[in-house]
Amino acid sequence: MAFTTPVTLSGRHAMLVPLAAGHHGDLVEAVHDGELWTLWYTAIPAPDGMAAEIARRLSLQAQGRMLPFAVLDAASGRAVGMTTYMNIDSENRRLEIGSTWLRGSVQRSALNTECKRLLLAHAFEALDCIAVEFRTHFFNHASRRAIERLGAKLDGVLRQHQIMADGSLRDTCVYSIVASEWPAVRRHLAHQLERPRAASAPGDRPC
């Protein structure tokens, strides 16, 4: 299977489906939940930029550079965010799970955990990846904690890696899970999905 072949990944709480223009309305509503575009250390689209962001991701898919998903709440069938496989290196069987955001009400939820489990399982078990990366802003502490809760390990920090929209310089934390670690991570995520969950704390942010 090619790394950019569209696929639907289904679980009890979440479904990941190929991103399409028809998800626009749900995603505009979702991004209002927490006014996510106002977070200076992220690049989440504002409501009036959602159509352009969907088009951008679909263009990168057409170029073979990204596989974008809409994240659906399995109970309602409505889109609650977006995620992607990006920085795809099929020759070396590596990719990044990134450009992810979820509406505030489902952050740190079973839906969020299951999204990561579905994406990691497909990467390691269907695409035979040797490593999966996660990257985030140095100051996005909630995202860093969320990535570390998955079992990913910090590879390093790319200093002054990107110029943000406001002109500030981003230091990027690079994490990864390698194939030999996946069985333990899979068991850990299964345990997380089975245990009772506390309500999200104020200030929890997307990863």
N, CA and C of each residue as an Amber inpcrd file, in Angstrom:
protein
   621
   0.8400000  -1.1940000   0.0000000   0.0000000   0.0000000   0.0000000
   0.8780000   1.2480000   0.0000000   0.5830000   2.2080000  -0.8790000
   1.3320000   3.4540000  -0.9140000   1.0230000   4.2920000   0.3190000
   1.9970000   5.0700000   0.7510000   1.8400000   5.8620000   1.9630000
   0.7290000   6.9020000   1.8260000   0.4250000   7.3380000   0.6140000
  -0.5950000   8.3760000   0.4170000  -1.9050000   7.8130000  -0.1400000
  -2.0770000   6.4910000  -0.0940000  -3.3540000   5.9040000  -0.5240000
  -4.4430000   6.2520000   0.4900000  -5.5280000   6.9330000   0.0690000
  -6.5940000   7.2800000   1.0170000  -7.1580000   6.0330000   1.6910000
  -7.4330000   6.1440000   2.9770000  -7.9160000   5.0140000   3.7560000
  -8.8020000   5.5320000   4.8640000  -9.7850000   4.7270000   5.2830000
 -10.6210000   5.0420000   6.4390000 -10.2140000   4.1390000   7.5920000
  -9.9790000   4.7420000   8.7470000  -9.5760000   4.0140000   9.9500000
 -10.6670000   4.1970000  10.9880000 -11.2050000   3.0910000  11.5000000
 -12.3810000   3.1630000  12.3730000 -12.1130000   2.5530000  13.7330000
 -12.6500000   3.2000000  14.7610000 -12.5950000   2.6970000  16.1180000
 -13.9300000   2.9040000  16.8070000 -13.9740000   2.6350000  18.1160000
 -15.2120000   2.7960000  18.8880000 -15.5830000   4.2590000  19.0620000
 -14.5790000   5.1170000  19.2290000 -14.8140000   6.5190000  19.5600000
 -14.5760000   7.4520000  18.3790000 -13.7010000   7.0660000  17.4840000
 -13.2660000   7.9510000  16.4070000 -13.2260000   7.2200000  15.0770000
 -13.4210000   7.9960000  14.0190000 -13.1780000   7.5350000  12.6570000
 -12.2870000   8.5630000  11.9800000 -11.3120000   8.0750000  11.2440000
 -10.4660000   8.9300000  10.4250000 -10.8070000   8.6440000   8.9750000
 -11.2810000   9.6640000   8.2900000 -11.7260000   9.4980000   6.8980000
 -10.9500000  10.4660000   6.0220000 -10.8350000  10.1570000   4.7170000
 -10.1340000  11.0850000   3.8350000 -10.7560000  12.4810000   3.8920000
  -9.9170000  13.4800000   4.0880000 -10.3840000  14.8620000   4.1620000
 -11.0310000  15.2610000   2.8480000 -12.1170000  16.0140000   2.9280000
 -12.8320000  16.4700000   1.7370000 -13.4080000  17.8590000   1.9980000
 -13.7020000  18.5680000   0.9200000 -14.2710000  19.9110000   1.0390000
 -15.5840000  19.8910000   1.8110000 -16.3150000  18.7790000   1.7480000
 -17.5930000  18.6760000   2.4410000 -17.4960000  18.7120000   3.9560000
 -16.2820000  18.5890000   4.5110000 -16.1060000  18.6620000   5.9620000
 -16.0150000  20.0960000   6.4610000 -16.0480000  21.0590000   5.5540000
 -15.7910000  22.4540000   5.9020000 -16.7000000  22.9670000   7.0200000
 -17.9980000  22.7560000   6.9150000 -18.9310000  23.2910000   7.9040000
 -18.6720000  22.7730000   9.3030000 -18.4930000  21.4630000   9.4240000
 -18.2060000  20.8730000  10.7360000 -16.8990000  21.4050000  11.3040000
 -15.8920000  21.5720000  10.4500000 -14.5790000  22.0010000  10.9340000
 -14.5990000  23.4600000  11.3730000 -15.3670000  24.2860000  10.6920000
 -15.5090000  25.6830000  11.1270000 -16.1590000  25.7290000  12.5080000
 -17.1920000  24.9210000  12.7010000 -17.8190000  24.8680000  14.0300000
 -16.8300000  24.3460000  15.0680000 -16.0660000  23.3280000  14.7160000
 -15.1430000  22.7010000  15.6660000 -14.0600000  23.6660000  16.1160000
 -13.5200000  24.4720000  15.2020000 -12.4020000  25.3420000  15.5600000
 -12.8480000  26.4740000  16.4840000 -14.1600000  26.7700000  16.5070000
 -14.6810000  27.7670000  17.4430000 -14.6570000  27.2510000  18.8860000
 -14.6400000  25.9320000  19.0620000 -14.6570000  25.3340000  20.4040000
 -13.2770000  25.4860000  21.0320000 -13.0840000  26.5940000  21.7150000
 -11.7830000  26.9130000  22.2940000 -11.0490000  28.0070000  21.5440000
 -11.6670000  28.5390000  20.4580000 -11.0170000  29.5780000  19.6340000
  -9.5600000  29.1870000  19.3610000  -9.4140000  28.0050000  18.7810000
  -8.1010000  27.3760000  18.6670000  -7.1150000  28.1640000  17.8170000
  -7.5970000  28.9430000  16.8580000  -6.7070000  29.6790000  15.9730000
  -5.9870000  30.8260000  16.7000000  -6.4050000  31.1490000  17.9250000
  -5.7850000  32.2470000  18.6580000  -4.5330000  31.8130000  19.4170000
  -4.2270000  30.5180000  19.4450000  -3.0510000  30.0300000  20.1660000
  -1.7950000  30.3800000  19.3670000  -0.9530000  31.2380000  19.9170000
   0.1710000  31.7880000  19.1380000   1.1860000  30.7350000  18.7410000
   1.2810000  29.6340000  19.4890000   2.3150000  28.6320000  19.2250000
   1.8130000  27.5090000  18.3260000   0.6500000  27.6730000  17.7160000
   0.1410000  26.6730000  16.7770000  -0.1760000  27.3440000  15.4380000
  -0.5010000  26.5440000  14.4400000  -0.8800000  27.0600000  13.1170000
  -2.2410000  26.4880000  12.7380000  -3.2170000  26.6500000  13.6260000
  -4.5660000  26.1340000  13.4000000  -5.3490000  27.1650000  12.5980000
  -6.0600000  26.7520000  11.5470000  -6.7430000  27.7320000  10.6980000
  -7.8860000  28.4430000  11.4160000  -8.0230000  29.7300000  11.1430000
  -9.1790000  30.4950000  11.5970000 -10.3990000  30.0790000  10.7790000
 -11.5930000  30.3690000  11.2700000 -12.7980000  29.9630000  10.5220000
 -12.7870000  30.4360000   9.0690000 -12.3690000  31.6800000   8.8290000
 -12.4030000  32.1820000   7.4560000 -11.2570000  31.6490000   6.6020000
 -10.3380000  30.9020000   7.2100000  -9.2530000  30.2930000   6.4500000
  -9.3870000  28.7910000   6.2940000 -10.5140000  28.2370000   6.7800000
 -10.6600000  26.7820000   6.7800000 -10.7030000  26.2010000   5.3650000
 -11.4330000  26.8390000   4.4650000 -11.5290000  26.3180000   3.0950000
 -10.1550000  26.2790000   2.4390000  -9.3600000  27.3400000   2.6640000
  -8.0220000  27.3840000   2.0710000  -7.1300000  26.3050000   2.6710000
  -7.2790000  26.0380000   3.9740000  -6.4540000  25.0090000   4.6060000
  -6.8240000  23.6170000   4.0970000  -8.1110000  23.3500000   3.9160000
  -8.5270000  22.0730000   3.3440000  -7.9390000  21.9180000   1.9430000
  -8.0320000  22.9840000   1.1380000  -7.5010000  22.9390000  -0.2250000
  -5.9910000  22.7270000  -0.2200000  -5.2920000  23.3700000   0.7280000
  -3.8370000  23.2180000   0.8140000  -3.4590000  21.7690000   1.1080000
  -4.1570000  21.1610000   2.0510000  -3.8340000  19.7800000   2.4100000
  -4.1470000  18.8270000   1.2580000  -5.2420000  19.0630000   0.5680000
  -5.5940000  18.2020000  -0.5630000  -4.5990000  18.3730000  -1.7150000
  -4.0750000  19.5830000  -1.8860000  -3.0540000  19.8120000  -2.9090000
  -1.7790000  19.0480000  -2.5800000  -1.3850000  19.0570000  -1.3080000
  -0.1960000  18.3060000  -0.9050000  -0.4110000  16.8010000  -1.0680000
  -1.6390000  16.3530000  -0.8430000  -1.9370000  14.9370000  -1.0850000
  -1.7630000  14.6080000  -2.5630000  -2.2530000  15.4810000  -3.4340000
  -2.1410000  15.2400000  -4.8760000  -0.6770000  15.1840000  -5.3130000
   0.1920000  15.8820000  -4.5690000   1.6230000  15.8750000  -4.8740000
   2.3400000  14.6830000  -4.2440000   1.6190000  13.8520000  -3.4850000
   2.2310000  12.7080000  -2.8290000   3.0160000  13.0670000  -1.5940000
   2.7130000  14.2390000  -0.9880000   3.4960000  14.7160000   0.1560000
   2.7530000  14.6300000   1.4820000   1.4650000  14.3130000   1.4460000
   0.6680000  14.3100000   2.6700000  -0.5340000  13.3990000   2.4750000
  -0.9940000  12.7900000   3.5800000  -2.2580000  12.0600000   3.5810000
  -3.1250000  12.6820000   4.6820000  -4.0760000  13.5610000   4.2950000
  -4.8760000  14.2700000   5.2930000  -6.1670000  13.5320000   5.6310000
  -6.5300000  13.5980000   6.9030000  -7.7570000  12.9820000   7.4070000
  -8.6360000  14.0380000   8.0770000  -9.9390000  13.8330000   7.9960000
 -10.8770000  14.4880000   8.9050000 -11.1060000  13.5240000  10.0630000
 -11.1030000  14.0530000  11.2800000 -11.3550000  13.2490000  12.4700000
 -12.8380000  13.3560000  12.8000000 -13.5270000  12.2240000  12.8000000
 -14.9580000  12.2130000  13.0820000 -15.2390000  11.6370000  14.4560000
 -16.1890000  12.2020000  15.1380000 -16.7600000  11.5990000  16.3450000
 -17.6150000  10.4270000  15.8800000 -17.2630000   9.2210000  16.2880000
 -17.9690000   8.0340000  15.7910000 -19.4350000   8.0550000  16.1760000
 -19.7720000   8.6540000  17.3110000 -21.1620000   8.6700000  17.7630000
 -22.0410000   9.5790000  16.9010000 -21.5140000  10.7510000  16.5510000
 -22.3140000  11.7320000  15.8020000 -22.0310000  11.7160000  14.3130000
 -20.8630000  11.2070000  13.9250000 -20.4700000  11.2330000  12.5250000
 -19.9900000  12.5850000  12.0500000 -19.8410000  13.5500000  12.9620000
 -19.4290000  14.8960000  12.5800000 -17.9260000  15.0750000  12.7580000
 -17.3460000  15.9080000  11.8980000 -15.9150000  16.1810000  11.9690000
 -15.6110000  17.0700000  13.1710000 -14.5940000  16.6810000  13.9440000
 -14.2050000  17.4470000  15.1380000 -12.7570000  17.9130000  15.0500000
 -12.0920000  17.6810000  13.9260000 -10.7200000  18.1280000  13.7630000
 -10.0700000  17.5150000  12.5410000  -8.7730000  17.7320000  12.4190000
  -8.0050000  17.2240000  11.2880000  -6.6790000  16.6650000  11.7840000
  -6.1170000  15.7550000  11.0200000  -4.7750000  15.2450000  11.2660000
  -4.2040000  14.7550000   9.9450000  -2.9060000  14.4800000   9.9110000
  -2.2770000  14.0440000   8.6580000  -1.1130000  13.1040000   8.9140000
  -0.7780000  12.3480000   7.8760000   0.5620000  11.8050000   7.7130000
   1.3040000  12.8320000   6.8480000   2.4540000  13.2920000   7.3090000
   3.1940000  14.3150000   6.5770000   4.6940000  14.0150000   6.6530000
   5.4940000  14.8510000   5.9860000   6.9410000  14.5970000   5.9000000
   7.1920000  13.1190000   5.5850000   6.4740000  12.6430000   4.5880000
   6.5100000  11.2220000   4.2360000   7.8150000  10.8870000   3.5140000
   8.4880000   9.8660000   4.0160000   9.7170000   9.3520000   3.3990000
   9.4950000   7.8570000   3.1730000   8.8150000   7.5420000   2.0630000
   8.4310000   6.1500000   1.8250000   9.6420000   5.2650000   1.5680000
  10.6880000   5.8160000   0.9880000  11.8860000   5.0100000   0.7200000
  12.4880000   4.4880000   2.0220000  12.4820000   5.3310000   3.0500000
  13.0360000   4.9370000   4.3470000  11.9520000   4.5470000   5.3520000
  10.7060000   4.4380000   4.8700000   9.5660000   3.9750000   5.6610000
   9.4240000   4.7660000   6.9660000   9.4040000   6.0940000   6.8010000
   9.2180000   7.0030000   7.9320000   8.1530000   8.0330000   7.5700000
   7.4650000   8.5330000   8.5680000   6.5280000   9.6240000   8.3640000
   6.3010000  10.3300000   9.6920000   5.6400000  11.4780000   9.6040000
   5.2630000  12.2380000  10.7880000   3.7450000  12.2790000  10.8970000
   3.2280000  12.1160000  12.1010000   1.8280000  12.4060000  12.3820000
   1.7860000  13.8390000  12.8800000   1.1240000  14.7140000  12.1290000
   1.1550000  16.1230000  12.4950000   0.0490000  16.9250000  11.8530000
   0.1950000  18.2620000  11.9640000  -0.8560000  19.2010000  11.5370000
  -2.1980000  18.7670000  12.1090000  -2.1560000  18.4060000  13.3970000
  -3.3250000  17.8700000  14.0930000  -3.9660000  18.9330000  14.9690000
  -5.2670000  19.0380000  14.9060000  -6.0010000  19.8390000  15.8900000
  -7.3730000  19.2000000  16.1120000  -7.8760000  19.3420000  17.3140000
  -9.1890000  18.8130000  17.6930000  -9.9350000  19.8630000  18.4920000
 -11.2530000  19.8940000  18.3480000 -12.0430000  20.8610000  19.1050000
 -11.8070000  20.6730000  20.6070000 -11.9560000  21.7490000  21.3550000
 -11.5930000  21.7340000  22.7560000 -12.2610000  20.6460000  23.5650000
 -13.5090000  20.3380000  23.2580000 -14.2740000  19.3960000  24.0820000
 -13.8180000  17.9590000  23.9480000 -12.9960000  17.6320000  22.9370000
 -12.5420000  16.2490000  22.7840000 -11.0480000  16.0940000  23.0130000
 -10.3640000  17.1910000  23.3630000  -8.9520000  17.0720000  23.6940000
  -8.8010000  16.2800000  24.9930000  -7.7710000  15.4670000  25.0640000
  -7.5200000  14.5800000  26.2040000  -8.7110000  13.6730000  26.4780000
  -9.3290000  13.1860000  25.4230000 -10.4730000  12.2880000  25.5310000
 -10.1080000  10.9370000  24.9310000 -11.0420000   9.9730000  25.0960000
 -10.8340000   8.6740000  24.4710000 -10.7600000   8.8080000  22.9570000
 -11.5100000   9.7480000  22.4000000 -11.4710000   9.9700000  20.9490000
 -10.0630000  10.3560000  20.5120000  -9.4330000  11.2620000  21.2380000
  -8.0830000  11.7050000  20.9030000  -7.0930000  10.5420000  20.9860000
  -7.1690000   9.7780000  22.0890000  -6.2690000   8.6270000  22.2560000
  -6.4680000   7.6170000  21.1300000  -7.7210000   7.3690000  20.7770000
  -7.9790000   6.3720000  19.7390000  -7.4820000   6.8430000  18.3770000
  -7.5500000   8.1420000  18.1070000  -6.9940000   8.6470000  16.8470000
  -5.5260000   8.2860000  16.7190000  -4.7640000   8.5200000  17.7980000
  -3.3400000   8.2130000  17.7500000  -3.1200000   6.7070000  17.5870000
  -3.9280000   5.9010000  18.2710000  -3.7770000   4.4420000  18.1460000
  -4.0500000   4.0010000  16.7150000  -5.0860000   4.5240000  16.1030000
  -5.4240000   4.1460000  14.7310000  -4.3250000   4.5520000  13.7550000
  -3.8170000   5.7710000  13.9120000  -2.7730000   6.2540000  13.0110000
  -1.4770000   5.4690000  13.1760000  -1.1070000   5.2040000  14.4250000
   0.1250000   4.4440000  14.6690000  -0.0080000   3.0000000  14.1820000
  -1.1550000   2.3860000  14.4310000  -1.3560000   1.0070000  13.9870000
  -1.2580000   0.9010000  12.4740000  -1.8810000   1.8220000  11.7570000
  -1.8190000   1.7790000  10.2960000  -0.3830000   1.9920000   9.8210000
   0.3250000   2.9350000  10.4650000   1.7000000   3.2220000  10.0450000
   2.6130000   2.0170000  10.2430000   2.5360000   1.3970000  11.4040000
   3.4580000   0.2970000  11.7070000   3.0000000  -1.0430000  11.1300000
   1.6960000  -1.2790000  11.0860000   1.2080000  -2.6100000  10.7170000
   0.8170000  -2.7250000   9.2450000   0.3500000  -1.6440000   8.6320000
  -0.0290000  -1.6920000   7.2120000   1.0660000  -1.1150000   6.3130000
   1.6930000  -0.0140000   6.7620000   2.7090000   0.6420000   5.9430000
   4.1280000   0.1710000   6.2810000   4.2670000  -0.6320000   7.3360000
   5.5550000  -1.2020000   7.7390000   6.5970000  -0.1180000   8.0140000
   6.1620000   0.9500000   8.6910000   7.0920000   2.0280000   9.0340000
   8.1260000   1.5350000  10.0410000   9.3190000   2.0980000   9.9440000
  10.3510000   1.8110000  10.9420000  10.3560000   2.8660000  12.0430000
   9.7480000   4.0270000  11.7700000   9.6700000   5.0860000  12.7770000
   8.5570000   6.0520000  12.4100000   7.9070000   6.5860000  13.4380000
   6.8720000   7.6140000  13.2780000   7.2690000   8.7910000  14.1570000
   7.2620000   9.9870000  13.5740000   7.6510000  11.1880000  14.2990000
   6.4410000  12.0120000  14.7280000   6.6600000  12.8190000  15.7610000
   5.7390000  13.8730000  16.1810000   6.5820000  15.1200000  16.4140000
   6.1020000  16.2730000  15.9640000   6.8360000  17.5120000  16.1590000
   5.8940000  18.5610000  16.7430000   6.4380000  19.4080000  17.6170000
   5.6090000  20.4500000  18.2130000   6.4890000  21.6070000  18.6610000
   5.8510000  22.7500000  18.8570000   6.5410000  23.9510000  19.3300000
   7.0970000  23.7130000  20.7270000   8.3020000  24.2090000  20.9870000
   8.9290000  24.0460000  22.3030000   8.0180000  24.5460000  23.4200000
   7.2710000  25.6340000  23.1720000   6.4320000  26.2260000  24.2010000
   5.0240000  25.6270000  24.2560000   4.7270000  24.6580000  23.3950000
   3.4250000  23.9980000  23.4550000   3.5280000  22.8430000  24.4540000
   3.5450000  23.2100000  25.7310000   3.8110000  22.2270000  26.7770000
   2.7310000  21.1530000  26.8530000   1.4740000  21.5370000  26.6290000
   0.3990000  20.5430000  26.6660000   0.5830000  19.5110000  25.5610000
   0.9700000  19.9740000  24.3710000   1.2180000  19.0480000  23.2660000
   2.3840000  18.1330000  23.5810000   3.4460000  18.6850000  24.1660000
   4.6030000  17.8630000  24.5100000   4.2320000  16.7830000  25.5230000
   3.4270000  17.1590000  26.5220000   2.9910000  16.1660000  27.5050000
   2.1460000  15.0810000  26.8430000   1.2610000  15.4890000  25.9200000
   0.3990000  14.5230000  25.2420000   1.2200000  13.5470000  24.4130000
   2.2300000  14.0460000  23.7220000   3.0900000  13.1780000  22.9160000
   3.8660000  12.2190000  23.8120000   4.3620000  12.7290000  24.9210000
   5.1170000  11.8770000  25.8420000   4.2230000  10.8180000  26.4740000
   2.9370000  11.1500000  26.7110000   2.0080000  10.1530000  27.2590000
   1.7990000   8.9850000  26.3000000   1.9950000   9.2170000  25.0120000
   1.8840000   8.1260000  24.0410000   3.0050000   7.1060000  24.2030000
   4.1190000   7.5440000  24.7470000   5.3080000   6.6990000  24.8340000
   6.3960000   7.1090000  23.8650000   6.1920000   8.2460000  23.1650000
   7.2250000   8.7370000  22.2490000   8.4000000   9.2960000  23.0400000
   9.5820000   9.2160000  22.4440000  10.8030000   9.7030000  23.0780000
  11.3280000  10.9330000  22.3390000  11.8870000  11.8590000  23.0840000
  12.4200000  13.0890000  22.5040000  13.7320000  12.7940000  21.7770000
  13.7570000  13.0450000  20.4740000  14.9800000  12.8840000  19.6900000
  15.8780000  14.1070000  19.8010000  15.2700000  15.2860000  19.9440000
  16.0680000  16.5060000  20.0400000  15.2190000  17.7300000  19.7460000
  15.8580000  18.8890000  19.7790000  15.1890000  20.1630000  19.5260000
  15.8650000  20.8340000  18.3390000  15.0720000  21.1590000  17.3110000
  15.5710000  21.9190000  16.1640000  15.4190000  23.3940000  16.4970000
  16.5230000  24.0620000  16.7920000  16.4650000  25.4410000  17.2450000
  16.2770000  26.3870000  16.0660000  15.3980000  27.4000000  16.2690000
  15.0460000  28.3640000  15.2220000  14.7280000  27.6350000  13.9140000
  13.8470000  26.6600000  14.0550000  13.5070000  25.7630000  12.9480000
  12.5630000  26.4030000  11.9430000  11.6330000  27.2440000  12.4350000
  10.6290000  27.8290000  11.5440000  10.3370000  29.2660000  11.9620000
   9.8980000  30.0660000  10.9800000   9.4210000  31.4170000  11.2410000
   7.9030000  31.3590000  11.3330000   7.3450000  31.7320000  12.4810000
   5.9060000  31.6830000  12.6930000   5.2260000  32.8480000  11.9820000
   3.8950000  32.7650000  11.8660000   3.1320000  33.8000000  11.1740000
   3.3180000  35.1730000  11.8060000   3.5530000  35.2010000  13.1300000
   3.7430000  36.4890000  13.8070000   5.1890000  36.9630000  13.7830000
   6.0560000  36.2240000  13.0800000   7.4520000  36.6040000  12.9680000
   8.3640000  36.0010000  14.0180000   7.7970000  35.3620000  15.0380000
   8.6240000  34.7270000  16.0610000   9.2750000  33.4660000  15.4950000
  10.3790000  33.0540000  16.1280000  11.1140000  31.8830000  15.6740000
  10.7330000  30.6800000  16.5240000  10.3980000  29.5930000  15.8600000
   9.9600000  28.3780000  16.5480000  11.1110000  27.4150000  16.7390000
  11.3240000  27.0100000  18.0020000  12.1550000  25.8490000  18.2970000
  11.2360000  24.6310000  18.2800000  11.5800000  23.6180000  17.4920000
  10.7130000  22.4610000  17.2910000  11.2440000  21.2440000  18.0390000
  10.4120000  20.6700000  18.9120000  10.7500000  19.4270000  19.6030000
  10.3710000  18.2520000  18.7140000  11.3090000  17.3610000  18.4620000
  11.0910000  16.1970000  17.6030000  11.0500000  14.9480000  18.4710000
   9.9400000  14.2310000  18.4210000   9.7610000  12.9740000  19.1430000
   9.5860000  11.8500000  18.1360000   9.8050000  10.6150000  18.5750000
   9.5330000   9.4820000  17.6930000   9.1820000   8.2370000  18.4900000
   8.4850000   7.3530000  17.8070000   8.2720000   5.9710000  18.2420000
   8.8500000   5.1040000  17.1380000   9.6870000   4.1400000  17.4870000
  10.2740000   3.2570000  16.4800000   9.5480000   1.9140000  16.5100000
   9.7200000   1.1630000  15.4520000   8.9260000  -0.0580000  15.2570000
   9.0650000  -1.0370000  16.4240000  10.2710000  -1.1590000  16.9730000
  10.4660000  -2.1130000  18.0680000   9.7140000  -1.6990000  19.3290000
   9.3520000  -0.4230000  19.4460000   8.6210000   0.0720000  20.6090000
   7.1070000  -0.0410000  20.4460000   6.6490000  -0.2570000  19.2040000
   5.2240000  -0.2310000  18.9360000   4.4210000  -1.2560000  19.7510000
   4.8420000  -2.5150000  19.9130000   4.0230000  -3.4440000  20.7070000
   3.7350000  -2.9330000  22.1210000   4.7390000  -2.3580000  22.7870000
   4.5220000  -1.8260000  24.1390000   3.6270000  -0.5960000  24.1010000
   3.8310000   0.2770000  23.1220000   2.9860000   1.4700000  22.9920000
   1.5430000   1.0640000  22.7050000   1.3560000   0.0560000  21.8640000
   0.0070000  -0.4290000  21.5420000  -0.7010000  -0.9220000  22.8010000
  -0.0080000  -1.6760000  23.6430000  -0.6140000  -2.1490000  24.8900000
  -0.9450000  -0.9790000  25.8130000  -0.0440000  -0.0120000  25.8610000
  -0.2610000   1.1700000  26.6980000  -1.5010000   1.9330000  26.2480000
  -1.6530000   2.1420000  24.9380000  -2.8100000   2.8720000  24.4340000
  -4.0990000   2.0880000  24.6560000  -4.0410000   0.7680000  24.5240000
  -5.2280000  -0.0520000  24.8010000  -5.6530000   0.1090000  26.2570000
  -4.6760000   0.1340000  27.1600000  -4.9770000   0.3440000  28.5790000
  -5.5930000   1.7140000  28.8030000  -5.0500000   2.7400000  28.1460000
  -5.5880000   4.0870000  28.2990000  -7.0450000   4.1610000  27.8370000
  -7.3720000   3.4220000  26.7870000  -8.7390000   3.4470000  26.2630000
  -9.7100000   2.6800000  27.1500000  -9.2040000   1.7250000  27.9060000
 -10.0680000   0.9000000  28.7500000 -10.3350000   1.5160000  30.1170000
  -9.4520000   2.3830000  30.6080000  -9.5980000   2.9090000  31.9640000
 -10.5520000   4.0960000  31.9890000 -11.2000000   4.3500000  33.1300000
 -12.0470000   5.5440000  33.2600000 -11.2010000   6.7920000  33.0740000
 -11.8040000   7.8360000  32.4970000 -11.0750000   9.0550000  32.1910000
 -11.6270000  10.2200000  32.9830000 -10.7120000  11.0340000  33.5210000
 -11.1240000  12.2600000  34.1970000 -11.4300000  13.3390000  33.1600000
 -12.1720000  14.3260000  33.5680000 -12.4710000  15.4460000  32.6580000
 -11.1870000  16.1970000  32.3230000 -11.1450000  16.7890000  31.1420000
  -9.9670000  17.5510000  30.7330000  -9.7830000  18.7480000  31.6450000
  -8.5270000  19.0360000  31.9460000  -8.2300000  20.1950000  32.7770000
  -8.2870000  21.4530000  31.9480000  -8.6370000  22.6060000  32.5640000
  -8.6250000  23.8700000  31.8140000  -7.2450000  24.1300000  31.2300000
  -7.2390000  24.5970000  29.9940000  -5.9700000  24.9080000  29.3540000
  -5.3920000  23.7740000  28.5430000  -5.9860000  22.5960000  28.5650000
  -5.4980000  21.5160000  27.7150000  -5.6060000  21.9410000  26.2560000
  -4.5990000  21.6280000  25.4770000  -4.5220000  22.1240000  24.1110000
  -4.2410000  20.9790000  23.1420000  -4.4840000  21.2140000  21.8370000
  -4.2800000  20.1610000  20.8460000  -2.8270000  19.8040000  20.7020000
  -2.5950000  18.5820000  20.2120000  -1.2190000  18.1660000  19.9450000
  -1.0820000  17.8460000  18.4760000
